[in-house]
Amino acid sequence: MPLNRRIVIYPGSFDPVTNGHLDIVQRACRLFDHVVVAISHNPLKSPLFSLEERRELLELALKPLIRRKKVSVDVFDGLLVQYARRRGAGAIVRGLRAVSDFEYEFQMALMNRHQTPEVETVFLMPDEKYTYLSSTLLKEIVRMGGEIGRFIPPALIPKIRQKLTAHRFHNNA
Ligand code: PNS
């Protein structure tokens, strides 16, 4: 399938999605016709949220863009570059928050380019207010009863709190 320069894949664990991820999706929407938010199925990372839960949270957060067909949410298994080829995407987008992200991202981008040179990686910077935000810190703050209203869309807060409370209860039982 010929690669479409107007379709971009935004891959990640999204465990769970944060406003930082959503900021990157919005920026990518301005540059590309269609953004495929692709949740990686990587059991080695032992995500807290199941694939279906992560998909549900993303779909809820991205509802208006999905309705306008600017964005779709998918799950992928195996190599990202093979998935990008299957989807006919010409590019992969990743967010860069700080210099600390750079080494890992650079290594991945070059490894992906080595495997599939025709798929380009594009880095986008989120709004400065999200440079310190990560899914890992978000989960820690919820677990310890902190305030997360600025970090995820309001509609997602009850679902995330519920999951983390259930998880804590299960682990303490
Ligand atoms: O949100 P994350 O956890 O930083 O996303 C990492 C992700 C999913 C982009 C990366 O682990 C990935 O591409 N996984 C798919 C398997 C793959 O292609 N691995 C080789 C990368 S060079």
Boltz pocket constraint, residues with backbone or C-beta under 6 A from the ligand:
constraints:
  - pocket:
      binder: B
      contacts: [[A, 11], [A, 12], [A, 13], [A, 14], [A, 38], [A, 40], [A, 78], [A, 79], [A, 80], [A, 81], [A, 107], [A, 108], [A, 109], [A, 111], [A, 112]]
      max_distance: 6.0
